[in-house]
């Protein structure tokens, strides 16, 4: 069994970690909010591998990077546990199950059109993930927000994103600046506890081996530089050749370095360019791809794989679609590993520098507001068929149309709440019950 008994001091083996990373990759529904919640549940709450404080420290850094933050967080945690091989395993297994789903569904869509049976199956999963996200949000807020200033910053971050629609990077950098200037206001109780009980296993190991991070740094630096070479070199060659694959390599490489704030921040731009400029797919097909990405495991940015598949399919059928998908995946996700392997060792050394530690603690507080914003964004669109942006003075509110409430979605969310909190069925059983219930509801309603 992967779950460690209470009081154990056994550090997880690489084989144990592989099983957990694969499990996370297969269950990572619900976009970044759901994925961060799942990672926290698996490595902090259920297995006590990493403490709350160290988990949030890693998440803070990933929030500042371009690219999908949940993928990078998994890579960071894998590296902390087992070095470069652990980071590669965690990152790849976080992406590959969803990428395989997306490729298969994209090819089915390209050849057959809509897939209602798949949509019905994943409908219930979305409703269950909503409950999981809310549970994680409350748990993280309780543990991360200590004192008045962190609470104020979390609320301010939520308001800035949800009400004012301020750019994500501006909100996070502002929080980091406040933490840098007021480090004493973000007092932390350290990395030693995962809640109020046992010391986290990684922190116990680091206490016994204080030079562990230094020993992992050299290999991480080499892996990061090699990843950059193998990302930039083929991209440059394809761009020199021109044509469809040169365009795919350039466009999605560009997306990989400007997507600060996650997939939501750039999806509009991607849709405009892919549909209007490159003509790889139609607007309706782009919406279908986003729907697939939101209802399959893995990062939401996997919608880019759908775009690459459709562009390649139009060029060369199924073979072209597969090549387009693989190229898109490579140029989109390779930089994620580079940023982590090059940056994480140095971020880990910031724990003892008061102002830099304060800056990341400020981001921790803001991240609670960020997750709340993502949870609300996701929840509104799961429970309501229509959500409108309503201007109210300087504010821009996302308000649901009450008549568009989906009773089936609300009922499934209540079922998931009962399974998770009342019956305590656990994550996998809750997802399974809700997915099957969603399939039954959709088939019954036609």
N, C-alpha and C positions, 0 to 999 in steps of 0.2 A: 504494500500500500504506500502511496505517496505521502499521505497525511501523517505527520509525525506526532507521536503521543506526547501528552503534556509532560513537561519537564525534561524532555530529551535534549542531549547535547550533540547529537550526530549531525554533522554538516551534510547537506544533500550531495549525493554523488552526481556525476555528469549524466548518468543514465536516468536517475530520478528527475533531474531537471529537464531532460529531453522529453519525457512523458508529459510533464507539466506544460512545457512550451507548446507541444503539439495540441494538448487539450485547450490551451488558451487560443491558439490559432483557429481551432475548429469552432470555438464558442464565442469568438470576438465580434458579436453583432452590435449594432446600435451606434456606429460612428465613434468618434474619440471619447465622448463621455462614457459610453458603455464599455469601451475597451479599457480605459483607465480604471474604471470601477472593477472590472473583471481581474485585471492585473493586481490591483490592491487586495482584492478578496483572496486570490490564489497565493500570493507570495508573502503578504503581511498577515492577514487574518487567519487563514486556514493552516498555513505551514510555518509561519514565524521565521521565514528565511531572512527577511529584511525588516528593519524597523520603520515605523511611520515617518520619522524624521528623515531617514536616508532615502526612503521612497520619494518623499516630497522634494528633497534636495535634487534628486535625479530628474524628477518631473519638471522642476523649475528650469533646469538647464535645457531640457528638451523643448519647453515652451518657447525658448528664445531662438531656437534653430529653425531654419527653413525645412519644410517637409512634414510628413505625418508624425505628430508628436508621440502617439501611442506606439508606433513601430520603433521609434528611436528609444522610447522608454524601455520597451522589452529588450532591445539590444544592449542598452546601458546596464540593466539588471543582470542580464546573462553574462556580460563582461565582468561585473563585480563578483559574481559567483564563481565563474570558471575561466576567466581570461578571454582571449580572442576567440577560442573555439566556442566558448559559452555565448559570447555576443553574436557570433555568426549563427549559431543554432537557434537562439531565441528570436533573432530578427527574421531569419529565413522561415522558421516554422510559424511565426506570427503572420507572415505574408502569404506563404505558398498555398495553404488550404483554400483561402479566399480567392487567390489568383487562379487556382485550378477550377473552382466553382465558376468564377467569372468568365474564364475562357470557354468552358463548356456551354454556359448559358448564352454567351455572346454569339458563339457559332450556331447554336440552336435558333437564337433570335434572327441571325443573319439569313438563315436558310428557311425557317418556318414562321417567323414572326413572333408575336406575343406568346408567353408560356404561362397561361392562367393557373395551372396546377402548382407550379413553383411559387408563383405570387401568393397563392392561397396558403401554402405550407409556411412561408416566411412571414405571413401576416401575424400569426400568433406569436412568433419569436419577437417581433418588434414590440408587441405589447408587454411581453415578459421582461425584455431588456429595459423598458421604461421603469419598471419597478426596481430592477437591479440598480439602475443609475441613481434613483432617489435614495435608496438604502445606502449606497456608497457615499453620496453627497452628504447626508446627515452624519455618517460615521467620520468622514474625513474632516468635516467642519468642526465637529466636537473635539477632535484631537489636534487639529492644526491651528485653530484660532484661540490663542491664549492671550487675553487682555483686550482692552478697548480698541487700541490702534489697529491690530490685525482685523478685528470685526468690522471696523469702519472701512478699512481698505477693501475687504471682501465685498461689502455692500456697494462701495463706490465703483469697484470693477464691474460688478453685475450691472449697475445702473448705466455706466459708461457704454457697455456693450449692448444691452437690451434696449435702453431708452434713448440713448444719444447716437447709437450706431458708430461710435468712435473706432478707428482702426485698431485691430488687436495688438499690433506691435507697440503702438503708442501707450496703450493701457498697461502692458506688461513692463515696458521700460520705465514708465512713470512709477509703478509700484517698486521696481528695483531701485530707483533714485530715492524714494522715500525711505526704503529700508537701509540704504547706504548712509543716509543722513541721520537716521534715528535708529541705530542698531539696538540700543537698549530697550526700545519699545517692542522688540520682537524676541523676547527671551524664550529660549527653547529648552526643554528638559532633555535634550541630547538624543543620541542614537541608540541608547542602550535598551529601550523598551519598545515593544510592539503592543501598545495599550498600557495596561497597568500590571501585567503579570510577568511573563518570562522575558529575559533578555533575548534579542533577536540573534539567530545563529551566526549571521555574517558579522555582526558587531562583536560577538564573543570571539570569533576567529581573528578579526582585526586587532583586538586587544591582545591576543596571544602572539600575533605576527604583525607588529606595527609597520614592518617594511613591505608588506604584501602589495600595496598599491604601487610602490616604487618598482617592485619586481615585475609587475604586470605592464608597466608603462612602455618599456622598450618594444615589446612585441606589438602592443597596441599602436604605437607610432608607425612601425613598419607596415602593419596591416592597413592603417589609414592611408598612408602614402601610396601603397600598391593599389588600393581601391580607387584613389583619385586617378592614377595612371590608366587603369583599365576602364575607367569611365570616360575620361577625356579623349584618350587615343582613338578608340573606335568611333566615337562621336565625330571627331575631326575628320577621320577618313570617310565616313558616310556623308558628311556635309560637303566634302570635296567632290564626291561622286554625284551629289545632287539627287533629284528624283524624290519619290515618296519616302523612302527610308531615311534619306538625308533630312527631309523636312521633319519626320517623326523624331529623329535623334536630336535635332536642334530645338524643336518646340518643347519637347518634354524635358530635356535637360535644362532649358530655361525655366520651366515650371518648378523644377527641383530646387532651384536656388532662390526663388522669389516667393515660395508658398509659406511665408512666415504667418503663423496663425492657423495652419491646417487647411484642409481641403475647402472648407466653406468660404475661405477668403478669396479663392481664385476660380471657383467653379463658373461664375458668370463669364469671366474673361476666357476661360477654356472653351466654353460653349460658343461664345461669339467667334473666336478664331477658328475652331474646328469646323463650325457650320458655315460661317460667312466668308472666311478667308480661304481655308484649305479645301472646303467642300468634301470633307471625309464622310460626313453623315448629315442627315436632316435634323431640324430642330426637334421633331417628334422622336426620332431615334435617340437624340441626346437625352431627352427626358426619360425615355425607357432605360437607358444606361444608368442614369442616376438612380432610378428606382431599383435596378438590380444591385447597385453598389450599396444602397441603404439597407437592403434586405438579405445580403449575403455576408458571411464572416469576412473579417479583414478590414483594412483601412478604407475609409470612404474614397480616398484618392484612387482606389482601384477602378473608379469610373474612367480614369485615363486609359486603363487597359482596354476597356470596352471601345473607346474612341480609336485606339490603335488597331484593334481587331477589325472594326468596321472599315477603317481606311485601307487596311491590308486586304480585306475580303473583296472590296470593290476593285482592287488592283489585280489580285491573283487568286480569288476563290478561297477555299479553306486553307490551303498552304500559305497564301499571302496573309490571311487573317492570323494564323498562328505566328508567323514571322513578325507581323506588326505588333502582336500582343507581347511576345518575348522581348522585342527591342524596347517597347514602351516600359515594361517592367524593369528592365536593366537600367535604363537611363533615369528612371524615376527613383528607384530605391538604392542604387549603388551609392549615391552621395550620402544617404542616411547613415550607412555604416562608416563612411569616411569621417563625417562630423563627430560621431560618437567616439571612434577609436582615437581620433586626434585630440578631442576636447575633454572627454570624460576624465582621463588621468589628472588633468590639471584642475578640473572642477572639484575632484575629490580632495584636493589639497587646500581648498578654501575654507575648510571647516574651522580652522584656528585663526583666521583673519577676520577680526570683528566686523569691520565695515562691509567686506565682501560677503561674509556670512549673513549680515543684516540685509544686504541687497537681495540675496536669494530667499531669505525669510519673508521679505516684502512680496516677492513673487509668489511664495507659498500662499500668502493670504489672498492675493489677487486670483490665484488659480482656483480657489474655492468659488469665487464669483464667476470665473470663466466656466467652470463645470456646471454651475447653476444655470448660466445662460444657455449652454449647450443642451442641458437637460430640458429646459423650458422650450427651447426651439424644437427639439426632437419630440417632446411630449405633445405640443400643440399640433404637430403634423401627424402624429399617430392617432390622436383622439378626434381630430376635426378634419373634415374634408376640405375646408376652405379657411385660409388664414390671410388677413389683409393687413397691409401697412397703413396705419392711420396717422397722419401728421397732427400733432397737438402742440402748437407753439414751436419751441426748439426740439421737441421730442418727436420720435418716430416709433409708434407702438405697433408691435405685432399682436393683433387681436383676432381671436377666432370668431367665425360666424356661428352663433349659437345653434342655428338650425342645421348646421353641417356636422353636428356631433354624431360620431359613429357609435351607436349603441353596442355593436359587436365588439369594437375595440375597447370601449369602456368596460364591458363585461369580462373580456379576456384579461385586461389589466387587473381587475378585481380577483379573477381566478388566480393569476400569478401571485398576487399579494397573499391570498389564502395559502397557496402552496408553499411559498417561501417563508412567510412569517408564522402562519397558523399551524400548518401541518409539518413544517420544517422538512420538506422533501429534499432540500439541497438544490444546487444550481442546475445540474444536468437534468434531474427529474422534472424540475419546474419548467425548464425550457422545453423538454419533451412533451409534457402534458399540455402546455399552452400551444405549442406548435400543432399538435394533433387536433386540439380543440379549434384552433383557427382554421385548419384545413376543413374540418367538419362543418363549421359555420359557413365558410365561403361556398362550399359545395352545396350546402342546403339552400343557401340564398341564391344560388345560380350565378 
